[in-house]
Amino acid sequence: MNDPHTSSAPALRRLLDLLASGAATEDFADVLAEARRRGAPEAVLSEIDGATWQALRVHRTLRQHRRREAELTALFDTAGDLAASRELDTVLQAIVRRARMLLGTDTAYLTLPDEAAGDTYMRVTDGSVSVLFQTLRLSLGDGLGGLVAQTARPYATPDYRTDERFHHTGTIDAGVLDEGLVAIIGVPLLLGGRVIGVLFAADRSPRAFSPDEVALLCTLAAHAAIALDTAKSLAGTRAALAELNSANALIRAHSAAVQRAEQGHDRLTDLVLRGAEVPDVAAEVAVLLGGGIVVLDTGGEPLAGRAAPAEGLAEAVAASRAEGRSVRHRDTWVCAVLAGQEPLGALVLLGRPDLDDADRRLFERAGVVTALLLLLRRSVAETENRVRGELLADLLTAPDRDPAGLTARGRRLGVDLGRPHLVLVAEPAGGAVAPNATNAANAATERGRLAGAAGRYLFGSRGISAEHGESVVLLVPDDGSAGGTQRAAEQAAERLARLAGFPVTVGAGRAAAGPVALAASYAEGLRCVRALRVLGRAGDGACARTLGFLGVLLGDGHDVHGFVGEVLGPLLDYDARRGTELVRTLRAYFDCGGSLTRAKDELHVHVNTVVQRLDRVEVLLGRDWNHPERSLELQLALRLQLLAGA
């Protein structure tokens, strides 16, 4: 049996155990030292020394194989990431992390050029702790990265701060110092011989990088270049697909628009042939275009649809007329409705701020159809108005000759004289002039223009108009609303002035029904016009009631109660609801010449009570109740109320 002190077998088994366990290099030297301590012969020590050297060679080879295996695994994983088409940032982050892991460095990072800024920037970092370093931007040609980018070759430095092979800058050196980096290696990302970035690995202590490490980092850089190129290609492909999809969508939309335009043309044509009216066409166009349609006459009043935004609308209509097509006005579209060069009105499209060419042509075609319908309606209306005008003239000339016959004629013409109507008397506001041939001709011309304006004003309504004497008389249905007579007179004066091109004075008689009552209402309206002229209010519109006490004198019925209610109504209602004496207090105040002291004696109350009641009067009647003109009306109303025993 071999003596363990004189045999090398135990030492050899120990070396094999160390190889199998992957022990550190210094553990192999301990085997020879242990044999010496045991007093092994020189021959055995020599054998153990040779075996240790061989074991170290095997250990080094195994370590290289393990490193290569790890490198290959990392490269395969990176290739898998690329094949899986993962997000670019994720792939680049994985490459940088694997570079740091395989080379065993403290940090790794990747820089890319910024073509817009003309420099390079940190795209990905791993192991960095310095915010200054992570946000570092390098000018082209500066630092180790600039040298790599210029030469398209790898460069490594064991000590960056003392290496003079590349251009140092204060900004780069400050970032490197803040990160504490010393040894740095950088390799180019090459794509078709062009450098598209630089991959770095760095340590915070001096270190020499081996050729194997340089080669490994170059392989990872090649993978990063492939990832960048793939991302660029995918982006280009996506952009091309997006363009193709947009083009396809545009073609489909254009085809649908053309088809919709054809259908719209057919539907509008069918409407016209079936005798549709302007509102029917407007409703159909609104459905076709998916928006709201408003049809306006030449005065800007709606013939169909709700009211359109008025600000700047006249300018938009003028622009459409000048250009001969629809124009955009803020969030609406406007198309002038023309018969040749004669304006008939306008179409306004709401809710469609953007119109394609097909929809715009459909909108303009609707304007042409609307012009045809308006021309047809105007021709029919002019014919009907002449016949109705004869009825109105007979009604005002001899209403009591054949009231039943006049009523029957009215029904045949679509005018029910048995229902309440308002009689509006309109005259040019130029006033009376000396009677001579020239002035008579001018007056006749103005009256003719006013008659035409009245016809356009009543166009589309159930009213009728006619010239009678020196005036133009309009007969319109009464809507029965409060203040309707005054409002009708004011609106007529304003609209007729715009349509005729000169100021027009309008007087309104009270609402009446039946030929005789309507003739009396005309006489009241005529007196109201003359009163407006005497008062210097030519160009205004008013009814007898709103002229105050003058209206009481002018009106045929001398409507005392109506006047009193108009002037004192708020006080009468307040007294009736609260049991107060505001009317009595106001009468005492006026009877005492505006003296609070005398009024409180008259009323047998404290002066503060009089003041409080008059404050309430001011709240109900307005702050101008004690002004001369208003005071006169109030005193007259109080006197009429007292005399009438109200």
C-alpha positions in Angstrom: 0.0 0.0 0.0 1.3 3.4 -0.9 2.2 5.8 1.9 0.1 8.9 1.6 3.1 11.0 2.7 5.1 9.6 -0.2 2.4 9.3 -2.8 0.9 12.0 -5.1 -2.5 10.3 -5.4 -4.3 12.4 -2.7 -3.0 15.6 -4.2 -4.1 14.6 -7.7 -7.6 13.7 -6.4 -7.7 17.1 -4.6 -6.9 18.9 -7.9 -9.7 16.9 -9.7 -12.1 17.9 -6.9 -11.1 21.6 -7.4 -11.7 21.4 -11.1 -15.0 19.7 -10.7 -16.2 22.3 -8.2 -15.0 25.3 -10.2 -12.8 26.6 -7.4 -10.8 29.8 -7.6 -7.3 29.8 -9.1 -5.5 30.4 -5.8 -7.0 27.2 -4.3 -4.9 25.1 -6.7 -1.6 26.5 -5.3 -2.7 25.3 -1.8 -2.5 21.7 -2.9 1.3 21.9 -3.5 1.8 23.9 -0.3 0.0 21.2 1.7 2.2 18.5 0.2 5.3 20.4 1.2 4.0 20.7 4.8 3.4 17.0 4.9 7.1 16.4 4.0 6.5 14.8 0.6 9.6 13.8 -1.4 10.9 16.0 -4.1 9.8 13.6 -6.8 6.2 13.7 -5.5 6.3 17.5 -5.2 7.6 17.7 -8.7 4.7 15.5 -9.9 2.2 17.5 -7.9 3.6 20.8 -9.4 3.2 19.5 -12.9 -0.3 18.3 -12.2 -1.2 21.6 -10.7 0.0 23.4 -13.8 -2.0 21.1 -16.0 -5.0 21.6 -13.8 -4.7 25.4 -14.1 -4.7 25.0 -17.8 -7.8 22.9 -17.7 -9.4 25.4 -15.3 -8.6 28.3 -17.6 -10.0 26.4 -20.6 -13.2 25.6 -18.7 -13.6 29.2 -17.6 -13.2 30.4 -21.2 -15.8 27.8 -22.4 -18.2 29.0 -19.7 -17.7 32.6 -20.7 -18.2 31.8 -24.3 -21.3 29.8 -23.4 -22.6 32.8 -21.5 -21.8 35.1 -24.4 -23.4 32.9 -27.0 -26.5 32.6 -24.7 -26.7 36.4 -24.5 -26.2 36.7 -28.3 -28.9 34.1 -28.9 -31.3 36.0 -26.5 -30.6 39.2 -28.3 -31.2 37.6 -31.7 -34.5 36.3 -30.2 -35.4 39.7 -29.1 -34.8 41.1 -32.6 -36.8 38.2 -34.2 -39.7 38.8 -31.9 -39.9 42.4 -33.1 -40.1 43.8 -29.5 -40.2 47.5 -28.8 -37.0 49.2 -29.8 -36.4 50.7 -26.3 -36.8 47.3 -24.7 -34.3 45.7 -27.1 -31.7 48.4 -26.7 -32.0 48.3 -22.9 -31.5 44.5 -23.0 -28.4 44.8 -25.3 -26.8 47.4 -23.0 -27.6 45.4 -19.9 -26.1 42.2 -21.4 -23.0 44.2 -22.5 -22.5 45.3 -18.9 -23.1 41.8 -17.6 -20.8 39.9 -20.0 -17.9 42.4 -19.8 -18.4 42.7 -16.0 -18.2 46.5 -16.1 -19.7 49.0 -13.8 -21.8 50.7 -16.5 -22.8 50.4 -20.1 -24.5 52.9 -22.3 -25.5 53.7 -25.9 -25.5 57.0 -27.7 -27.3 58.0 -30.9 -27.0 61.0 -33.2 -29.7 63.8 -33.1 -29.8 65.0 -36.6 -32.0 67.9 -35.8 -29.8 69.2 -33.0 -26.5 68.2 -34.7 -25.1 66.3 -31.7 -25.4 62.9 -30.0 -27.4 62.0 -26.8 -27.6 59.2 -24.3 -30.4 56.9 -25.6 -29.9 54.0 -23.0 -27.8 53.7 -19.8 -27.3 50.8 -17.4 -25.6 51.0 -14.0 -25.3 54.8 -14.2 -25.9 56.8 -11.0 -25.2 60.4 -12.3 -28.1 62.5 -13.6 -25.5 64.8 -15.3 -24.0 61.8 -17.1 -27.4 60.4 -18.1 -28.4 63.7 -19.7 -25.1 64.3 -21.3 -25.1 65.5 -25.0 -21.9 65.2 -27.0 -21.0 67.4 -30.0 -20.0 65.5 -33.1 -16.3 64.6 -33.0 -15.8 65.2 -29.2 -14.7 62.6 -26.7 -14.0 58.9 -27.2 -17.4 58.4 -28.8 -16.5 61.1 -31.4 -13.3 59.3 -32.2 -15.2 56.0 -32.7 -17.9 57.7 -34.9 -15.2 59.4 -37.0 -13.1 56.3 -37.6 -15.8 53.7 -37.5 -13.4 51.6 -35.3 -13.5 50.4 -31.7 -11.4 52.4 -29.2 -10.6 51.5 -25.5 -8.8 53.5 -22.9 -7.6 52.2 -19.5 -7.8 55.8 -18.1 -10.0 58.2 -19.9 -8.8 61.3 -18.0 -5.2 60.9 -19.1 -5.8 59.7 -22.6 -4.9 62.3 -25.2 -6.0 60.4 -28.4 -9.4 62.1 -28.5 -10.7 65.6 -28.0 -11.6 66.4 -24.3 -14.3 69.0 -23.5 -15.3 70.4 -20.2 -18.9 69.2 -20.5 -17.9 65.6 -21.3 -15.1 65.5 -18.7 -17.5 66.8 -16.1 -20.1 64.1 -16.8 -17.4 61.4 -16.8 -16.0 62.7 -13.5 -19.5 62.9 -11.9 -20.1 59.2 -12.9 -16.6 58.3 -11.6 -15.6 56.5 -14.9 -12.0 55.6 -15.6 -11.7 52.8 -18.2 -14.0 53.1 -21.2 -14.4 51.1 -24.4 -16.6 52.2 -27.3 -17.5 50.3 -30.5 -19.5 51.7 -33.5 -23.0 50.6 -34.6 -22.5 50.1 -38.3 -25.2 50.0 -40.9 -24.0 49.7 -44.5 -20.6 51.2 -43.6 -22.2 54.2 -41.8 -21.9 54.8 -38.1 -25.4 55.2 -36.6 -24.4 55.1 -32.9 -21.8 54.0 -30.4 -22.1 51.3 -27.7 -19.9 51.8 -24.6 -18.8 49.8 -21.5 -17.0 51.5 -18.7 -15.4 50.8 -15.3 -14.8 53.1 -12.3 -11.2 51.7 -12.0 -8.4 51.3 -14.5 -8.8 48.2 -16.7 -7.4 46.8 -20.0 -10.0 45.3 -22.3 -9.1 42.1 -24.0 -9.6 41.5 -27.8 -12.4 38.9 -26.9 -14.2 41.6 -25.0 -13.9 44.1 -27.8 -15.2 41.4 -30.3 -18.1 40.6 -28.0 -19.1 44.3 -27.6 -18.8 44.7 -31.4 -21.3 41.8 -31.9 -23.7 43.3 -29.5 -23.3 46.7 -31.3 -24.2 44.9 -34.6 -27.4 43.6 -33.0 -28.2 47.1 -31.8 -27.7 48.4 -35.3 -30.0 45.7 -36.6 -32.6 46.7 -34.0 -32.4 50.3 -35.0 -32.6 49.5 -38.7 -35.6 47.2 -38.2 -37.4 49.8 -36.1 -36.8 52.4 -38.9 -38.0 49.9 -41.5 -41.1 49.1 -39.5 -41.8 52.8 -39.0 -41.5 53.3 -42.8 -43.8 50.4 -43.4 -46.3 51.6 -40.9 -46.2 55.1 -42.5 -46.7 53.6 -46.0 -49.6 51.5 -44.7 -51.1 54.5 -43.1 -50.8 56.5 -46.3 -52.4 53.6 -48.2 -55.2 53.4 -45.7 -55.7 57.1 -45.9 -55.7 57.0 -49.7 -58.2 54.1 -49.6 -60.4 55.9 -47.1 -60.2 59.1 -49.3 -61.2 57.1 -52.4 -64.1 55.5 -50.5 -65.2 58.8 -49.1 -65.0 60.5 -52.5 -67.0 57.6 -54.1 -69.6 57.9 -51.3 -69.7 61.7 -51.7 -70.3 61.4 -55.4 -73.0 58.8 -54.9 -74.6 61.0 -52.2 -74.5 64.0 -54.5 -76.2 62.0 -57.3 -78.9 60.9 -54.8 -79.2 64.4 -53.5 -79.7 65.8 -57.0 -82.4 63.2 -57.8 -84.2 63.9 -54.5 -84.2 67.7 -55.0 -85.4 67.3 -58.5 -88.2 65.0 -57.4 -89.2 67.6 -54.7 -89.4 70.4 -57.3 -91.4 68.2 -59.7 -93.8 67.3 -56.8 -94.4 71.0 -56.1 -92.5 71.2 -52.8 -92.1 74.4 -50.9 -88.9 76.1 -49.7 -89.1 74.6 -46.2 -89.4 71.1 -47.7 -86.2 71.6 -49.7 -84.4 73.0 -46.7 -85.4 70.0 -44.6 -84.2 67.6 -47.3 -80.8 69.4 -47.7 -80.4 69.3 -44.0 -80.8 65.5 -44.0 -78.4 65.1 -47.0 -75.7 67.3 -45.5 -76.1 66.3 -41.8 -76.5 69.9 -40.6 -79.1 72.6 -40.1 -80.3 74.7 -43.0 -81.6 78.2 -42.7 -83.2 80.0 -45.8 -83.1 83.8 -45.5 -84.8 86.4 -47.7 -83.0 89.5 -49.0 -83.6 91.2 -45.6 -82.0 88.5 -43.6 -85.2 87.2 -42.2 -85.7 83.4 -42.1 -88.0 81.8 -44.6 -87.2 78.3 -43.3 -85.2 77.0 -40.3 -84.2 78.7 -37.2 -82.4 82.1 -37.0 -78.8 82.1 -38.2 -75.9 84.0 -36.6 -76.3 87.6 -37.9 -72.9 89.0 -37.2 -70.9 89.3 -40.4 -73.6 87.4 -42.4 -74.3 90.2 -44.8 -70.6 90.3 -45.8 -70.6 86.5 -46.2 -73.6 86.7 -48.5 -72.0 89.5 -50.5 -68.8 87.4 -50.8 -70.7 84.4 -52.0 -72.5 86.5 -54.6 -69.3 88.0 -55.8 -67.5 84.6 -56.1 -70.5 82.8 -57.5 -70.2 79.9 -55.0 -70.6 79.1 -51.3 -68.2 80.6 -48.8 -67.3 79.6 -45.2 -68.3 82.1 -42.5 -66.9 81.1 -39.1 -68.4 77.7 -38.3 -71.1 78.0 -41.0 -71.4 77.9 -44.8 -73.3 80.6 -46.8 -74.5 80.4 -50.3 -76.2 83.4 -52.0 -79.5 82.5 -53.7 -79.5 84.3 -57.1 -81.7 84.6 -60.2 -79.0 85.8 -62.6 -77.6 88.8 -60.7 -80.7 89.5 -58.7 -80.4 88.4 -55.1 -83.3 86.4 -53.7 -81.9 85.5 -50.4 -79.3 83.1 -49.0 -78.8 79.6 -47.6 -76.9 79.1 -44.4 -75.6 75.6 -43.4 -75.1 75.1 -39.6 -73.2 72.4 -37.8 -70.9 71.5 -40.7 -67.7 73.6 -40.3 -65.9 71.4 -42.9 -67.4 70.5 -46.3 -65.7 68.4 -48.9 -66.1 69.3 -52.6 -69.0 67.0 -53.2 -71.0 68.3 -50.3 -70.2 71.8 -51.2 -71.5 71.3 -54.7 -74.6 69.7 -53.3 -75.1 72.8 -51.0 -74.7 75.1 -54.0 -77.1 73.0 -56.1 -79.6 73.4 -53.2 -79.2 77.2 -53.7 -80.1 76.9 -57.3 -83.2 74.8 -56.5 -84.2 77.3 -53.8 -83.8 80.2 -56.3 -86.2 78.4 -58.8 -88.7 77.9 -56.0 -88.5 81.5 -54.8 -88.9 82.8 -58.3 -92.0 80.6 -58.8 -93.4 81.6 -55.5 -92.8 85.3 -56.2 -94.5 85.1 -59.6 -97.5 83.4 -58.0 -97.5 85.8 -55.0 -97.4 88.8 -57.3 -100.4 87.5 -59.2 -102.3 86.7 -56.0 -101.4 90.0 -54.4 -102.8 91.9 -57.3 -106.1 90.2 -56.8 -106.0 90.5 -53.1 -105.0 94.1 -53.4 -108.2 94.8 -55.3 -110.1 93.1 -52.4 -108.3 95.3 -49.9 -108.9 98.5 -51.9 -112.7 97.6 -52.0 -112.6 96.9 -48.3 -111.2 100.3 -47.4 -113.3 102.2 -49.9 -116.8 100.9 -49.2 -116.8 98.4 -46.4 -120.5 98.7 -45.6 -121.7 98.3 -49.2 -121.5 94.5 -49.2 -119.7 93.2 -46.1 -120.9 89.6 -46.7 -119.7 89.7 -50.3 -116.3 91.1 -49.2 -115.9 88.3 -46.6 -116.8 85.7 -49.2 -114.3 87.1 -51.7 -111.6 87.0 -49.0 -112.3 83.3 -48.2 -111.9 82.5 -51.9 -108.5 84.2 -51.8 -107.4 82.6 -48.6 -108.0 85.6 -46.4 -110.6 85.1 -43.6 -111.8 88.6 -42.8 -113.9 87.2 -40.0 -110.7 86.5 -37.9 -108.8 89.3 -36.1 -106.3 91.2 -38.3 -104.0 94.1 -37.9 -104.1 97.0 -40.3 -100.7 98.7 -40.9 -100.6 102.0 -42.7 -97.2 102.7 -44.2 -95.9 106.0 -45.8 -92.5 107.2 -46.9 -91.0 109.2 -44.1 -90.1 112.1 -46.3 -93.0 114.2 -45.1 -95.4 116.5 -47.0 -94.0 118.6 -49.8 -95.4 121.3 -52.0 -97.7 119.8 -54.7 -96.0 120.1 -58.1 -95.4 117.7 -61.0 -91.9 116.7 -59.9 -92.8 116.1 -56.3 -95.9 114.2 -57.3 -93.8 111.9 -59.6 -91.2 111.4 -56.8 -94.0 110.6 -54.3 -95.5 108.1 -56.8 -92.1 106.5 -57.3 -91.5 106.1 -53.6 -94.9 104.8 -53.1 -94.4 102.2 -55.8 -91.1 101.1 -54.2 -92.8 100.9 -50.9 -95.6 98.8 -52.4 -93.0 96.4 -53.8 -91.2 96.3 -50.4 -94.6 95.5 -48.8 -95.1 92.6 -51.1 -91.6 91.2 -50.3 -92.2 91.8 -46.6 -95.4 89.7 -46.7 -93.9 87.1 -49.0 -94.5 83.7 -47.5 -97.1 84.9 -45.0 -100.9 85.1 -45.2 -101.0 88.9 -45.3 -102.0 91.1 -48.2 -101.0 94.7 -49.2 -102.2 97.4 -51.6 -101.7 101.0 -52.4 -104.5 103.2 -51.1 -104.4 106.9 -51.4 -101.0 108.2 -50.4 -100.3 105.1 -48.3 -99.5 101.5 -48.6 -101.8 99.4 -46.4 -100.9 96.0 -45.1 -103.4 93.5 -43.6 -101.8 90.9 -41.5 -103.3 88.2 -39.2 -103.2 89.1 -35.4 -101.3 86.6 -33.3 -103.0 87.8 -30.1 -99.8 88.3 -28.2 -99.4 91.1 -25.6 -98.0 94.2 -27.2 -98.4 92.6 -30.6 -99.8 95.7 -32.3 -96.9 97.9 -31.2 -94.3 95.2 -32.1 -95.9 94.6 -35.5 -95.7 98.4 -36.2 -92.1 98.6 -35.2 -91.0 95.5 -37.1 -92.8 96.7 -40.2 -91.2 100.1 -40.1 -87.8 98.6 -39.7 -88.2 95.9 -42.4 -90.0 98.0 -44.9 -87.2 100.7 -44.6 -84.6 98.1 -45.4 -86.5 96.7 -48.3 -87.5 100.0 -49.8 -84.2 101.8 -49.2 -85.6 104.8 -47.4 -87.3 105.5 -43.9 -90.9 104.4 -43.6 -93.4 105.5 -41.0 -96.0 102.9 -39.9 -99.1 103.4 -37.9 -101.1 100.4 -36.6 -104.8 100.3 -35.9 -106.2 98.1 -33.3 -106.9 94.4 -34.0 -110.3 94.1 -35.7 -112.5 91.5 -37.5 -115.0 92.1 -40.2 -114.9 94.6 -43.1 -116.5 97.6 -41.2 -114.2 97.2 -38.2 -111.1 96.7 -40.4 -111.9 99.9 -42.3 -112.2 101.8 -38.9 -108.9 100.3 -37.8 -107.3 101.6 -41.1 -108.6 105.1 -40.2 -107.0 104.9 -36.8 -103.7 103.7 -38.2 -103.8 106.5 -40.7 -104.3 109.1 -38.0 -101.5 107.4 -36.0 -99.1 107.9 -39.0 -100.0 111.6 -39.2 -99.5 112.0 -35.4 -96.0 110.4 -35.7 -95.2 112.9 -38.4 -96.5 115.8 -36.3 -94.5 114.6 -33.4 -91.3 114.5 -35.4 -91.1 110.7 -35.3 -91.2 110.0 -39.0 -89.6 106.7 -39.7 -91.0 105.1 -36.5 -93.7 102.5 -36.0 -96.4 102.9 -33.3 -100.0 102.2 -32.4 -102.4 104.6 -30.8 -102.2 103.0 -27.3 -98.4 103.4 -27.1 -98.6 107.1 -28.0 -100.0 107.6 -24.5 -102.7 110.2 -23.9 -102.3 111.3 -27.5 -103.4 107.7 -28.4 -106.5 108.2 -26.3 -107.4 111.3 -28.3 -106.6 109.7 -31.7 -108.3 106.3 -31.2 -111.8 105.9 -32.4 -112.9 104.1 -29.3 -111.1 106.4 -26.9 -110.0 103.4 -24.8 -109.7 105.1 -21.4 -109.5 101.9 -19.4 -106.8 100.5 -21.7 -104.8 103.7 -21.3 -105.2 103.7 -17.5 -104.2 100.0 -17.3 -101.2 100.6 -19.5 -99.9 103.5 -17.4 -101.0 102.5 -13.9 -101.2 98.7 -14.3 -98.2 97.8 -12.1 -99.5 100.0 -9.2 -103.1 98.8 -9.5 -101.9 95.1 -9.5 -99.7 95.7 -6.5 -102.5 97.4 -4.5 -104.9 94.6 -5.4 -102.5 91.9 -4.2 -101.1 93.6 -1.1 -103.9 95.9 0.0 -101.7 98.9 -0.2 -102.5 102.5 -1.3 -99.8 103.3 -3.8 -102.2 104.8 -6.4 -103.9 107.0 -3.7 -100.5 108.1 -2.4 -99.3 109.0 -6.0 -102.5 111.0 -6.6 -102.0 112.9 -3.3 -98.4 113.5 -4.1 -99.2 115.1 -7.5 -102.3 117.0 -6.1 -100.0 118.5 -3.5 -97.5 119.8 -6.1 -94.9 117.2 -5.2 -94.7 118.3 -1.5 -94.1 115.3 0.8 -95.2 117.3 3.9 -98.6 118.3 2.3 -99.1 114.8 1.0 -98.6 113.2 4.4 -101.2 115.6 5.9 -103.5 114.7 3.0 -103.0 111.0 3.6 -102.9 111.3 7.5 -99.6 109.2 7.6 -96.1 109.9 8.6 -93.8 111.5 6.0 -91.5 108.4 6.1 -94.5 106.3 5.0 -95.0 108.6 2.0 -91.3 108.3 1.1 -91.4 104.5 1.4 -94.5 104.3 -0.8 -93.0 106.5 -3.4 -89.8 104.3 -3.3 -92.0 101.4 -4.1 -93.7 103.3 -6.9 -90.2 103.9 -8.4 -89.4 100.2 -8.2 -92.6 99.3 -10.0 -92.7 102.1 -12.6 -89.0 102.9 -13.1 -86.7 105.7 -12.1 -88.2 108.1 -14.6 -91.7 108.1 -13.1 -91.3 111.7 -11.9 -89.8 113.1 -15.1 -92.0 115.7 -16.8 -93.2 113.6 -19.8 -93.9 110.5 -17.7 -95.4 112.6 -14.9 -97.9 114.1 -17.3 -99.0 110.6 -18.5 -99.3 109.5 -14.9 -101.4 112.5 -13.8 -103.7 112.1 -16.8 -104.2 108.4 -16.1 -104.9 109.2 -12.4 -107.4 111.9 -13.4 -109.1 109.6 -16.0 -109.3 106.8 -13.5 -110.9 109.1 -11.0 -113.4 110.5 -13.5 -114.2 107.0 -14.8 -115.0 105.9 -11.2 -112.5 103.1 -11.3 
